[in-house]
Amino acid sequence: MSGISSSTRMTDGPIWKRIVLFAIPLFWGHLFQQFYNTADTLIVGNFLGSNALAAVSSSGSLILLLVGLFNGVSIGASVIIGKYFGAGNMKALRRAIHTTIGFGLCCGVAVTLIGLIAAPQILRLMGTPEEVLVNSLVYFRIYFLGSLGFVMYNFFMGILQALGDSKHPLIYLIISSVTNIILDLILIAGFRFGVGAAAFATTISQFLSAFLCLRQLMHNPEEIRVSLKEIRLDRKMVPQIISNGLPTGIQNSIISVANVFVQSNINKFGALAVAGCGSYTKIEGFGFLPITCFSLAMTTFISQNLGAKKYERAKKGAFFGIVCSITLAELIGFLVYTIAPTLLALFGGSEEAVTFGVTQARTVSLFYCLLAYSHCMAGILRGAGRSTVPMVVMMICWCLIRISYITVAIHFIPVINVVFWAYPITWTLSSIVFTVYYLKSDWIHGLEKQKFSA
């Protein structure tokens, strides 16, 4: 692997340094991605009013539902790439990379069709208020016209990160985020084109980031360089990608299903509740950044080191990642709790909408540490080839129990705070289950026990 920089490998050097240096670009990248997503909400809320803000917000959970499946598959594919990269098996690595791209193209086409066809029925099933339904549908459909760009960016980014490169995705996210914000300001603040313009700006930005990632992959060192002629669905690699990626995709979709159910209950409290809680969701996205980054760092670190059969290094890295993640998440949670009114006021909704958002923020933000712990455990287990475990845990705790709790509790106590408490309760349960599994199971040999040949 003479052409590959040692800085992309996480199997050597100080553990803390490898993880932190990998996670920092991830953090900044996801920070800009959150700006990318929040720009629509901030600009729409301030220039088009509360109903337009509610239209964008009501589409959020539904968008996450449809992209979550394919996002998860890309993470699972990165585990396979990280395993072969750590083991130094270049022949299998090239086939894994090109099969991942081919699979991503299939996924991107599928999510586009689903989003365009099913949008009206699902928005109505969610109980989207009539006064925002038309705008929600416009935003949703235009957004999904560009979903191929979003899906492929995530697959390309997963490949780069599996190879230890978290810097280039950061650069490309900064470029696409700035592009998105400039287009929002021109089309909405300048020309007042409406919520469809916000979705159009996001679509252009997503395709730009995907193109830049592909360009980088085509200029990588020869051993890991992408060639368009080699993109295909290899019959030995596809089962590995599905085996590791599909459980994560299902997990993401299950969580989104539960969140769609939560959103449908928030919708019952009116457009102002939708607007306020949607604004909080954008703030929450920033709070979750350390959680997301250390979870992804854990998946790459664990898969590379287990591929290289460095078991003790994998265990030490897992412990370090968990401690850093929960510490940063709780510090951010405390900050969100403290300055929530100021943050929510930035989105330009009415005073009542801001109150809804502040109530949600101060109900859940101090429990971010539990969310961080669960996500880090899920990232570790995915990297170890145990992606089915977090899928089952989150299916039970974050979907079945969350939906059951809300269904029963809201019947007897019909106040919105009851809905908000669904998150801390289910985060606590998943943390307990993950701890028991981590301590009792032989998770460290998960990748070795997979019966796939390269």
C-alpha positions, 0 to 999 in steps of 0.5 A: 500500500505504498501509495496510501498515506499512513495518516489515513490508517487508524491501526497505528499511532496513539489511539486518542490522536487517531480518533480525535484527528479523524473526528474533528473534520467530521465535527466541522463537516456535520456542523456545516451540514447542519448549517446547510439544513438550518439555513432553509428554516432560518431564512424561510421563518424570517422572510416567509412567516410561520406557516411557511416555517411549519411547512418546511418543519413538517417535512423534516421527519418524513425526509429523514424516514426515506433517506435513513434507510439508504444512509444506513446502508452506506454506513454498513458498506463503509464497514466492509471497506474499512475491514479490507483496508485494515487487513491490506487486501487491496483486490477485495477493497477495490471491488468493495468500493466500486460495488458500494458506488453501484449500489448507491446509484440504485438506492438513489433512484429508488428513494427519488421515486418513493419520495415523489410518488408517496409524498401526498399520502404520507403527509396526510397520514401524519396529520399535517395541518391543512394550512401548510399541506400545499407548501409541505408537498412542494418542498418535499417533492422538489427536495426529493428530485435531488435525493440522488445527489444526497444519497450519492454524497453519503455513499461517497463520504462513507467510502472516504471515511472508511479509508480514513479520510475525513478532511475532504468531505469537510471541505466539500460540505463547507463549499456546498453549505455556502452555496446553499445559503447564498442560493437561499438568500437570493431566491427567498430573501431577494426574490421571495420565491417561496418554500420550493426555492429552499428545496431547490437550493438544497438540491443544487448543493447536494449534487455539488457535494456529491460531484466533488467527492466523486472527483476526489475518489477518482484522484486517490492513490492508484490502489484505491482510485475509483474508475467509472468503468469498474462500477458494478454490483459484484455478486460477492460484495453485495451480500456483505454490504446488505448484511452490514448495511441493511440492519443499520438502514432499517434501524435508521428508518425505524427511528424515523418511523417513530419520529414521524409518529412523534411529529404527527402527535405534535401536529395535533397541537397546531401550526405554531407547535409544528413551527416551534418544535421544528425550529428546536429540531434544527438546534438539536441537530447541532447538539447531536454533532459530537454524538454523530461524529464519535459514532462514525469515528468508532465505526471506522476505527473498530472496523480497521483495527478488527480487520488488522486483528488488533483487538486490544487497540479496538477495545481501548479506542471504544472506551475513549470514544464513549467517554469523549462523546458523552462528555461533550454531549452533556456540556452542549445539552447544558448550554442548549438548556440555558440559552434555549429562548435566545436560540429559538427566537432566531428562527423568527416565529411568533412568541407562542411558537418559541415557547413550544420550542423552549419547552421541548429543549428544556425537557430533553437537552440534559439527557443528551449524554444518554443519546450519545452513549447509545449511538456510540455503542451502536457505532462500535457494534457496527464496526465489529460487524454486529449491526443487527444488535443496534437495529433490534435494540432501537427497534424495541426501545426507540420505536415500539416502546416510544410509540406505545408510551405516547399512545397511552400517555397522551390519551390520559394526559393530553399535553405536549410535554408528554410527547417530549418525554418520550425521548429521554425515557427511551434513550435511558432504556437503550443505554441499559440494554447496550451496556448489558450486551457490551459487557456480556457478549463476544462482540470483538470477534464479530467481523471474523465470524461473518461467512463471506469470502472476498 
